[in-house]
């Protein structure tokens, strides 16, 4: 189905049929032999371009995947990795001469996650993203508009026409 994407573990579907357009970025980079760290999806919705990164360690823990219990989204390494995904994905938009600010959303589920932890992550990752750069460099505008760390429920409340839905296990 055009506009419906199933995440790699086949537990959730992303319904982007109401988006202006949507792509899964990894096949584009892989096809060009680029070893860049990309977000999962790039989409435009009501004229706003969204970079969407998705991680669900809660499902992995529930399904007993080895190492899932050790997932630490607030580790320095993970914080840097999520920031890098923005920059490496922004390269795609820049190459296509996209000139509007981007909204970067990290949809994150993990067993110890709550609104306070997501806000803390948002603040830490935001410090690495180019918000300050675009403020101090006069000709540099329109890199990033917003960064948010949301749960699936928060995403579904904010983007009701682009639901993330549980479809079952592998």
PyMOL commands that set and color helices and strands:
alter all, ss='L'
color gray80, all
select helices_A, chain A and resi 25-31+57-62+68-70+76-95+115-126+131-136+152-158
alter helices_A, ss='H'
color red, helices_A
select strands_A, chain A and resi 4-6+12-15+21-24+41-45+48-56+102-109+144-150+164-166
alter strands_A, ss='S'
color yellow, strands_A
deselect
rebuild
show_as cartoon
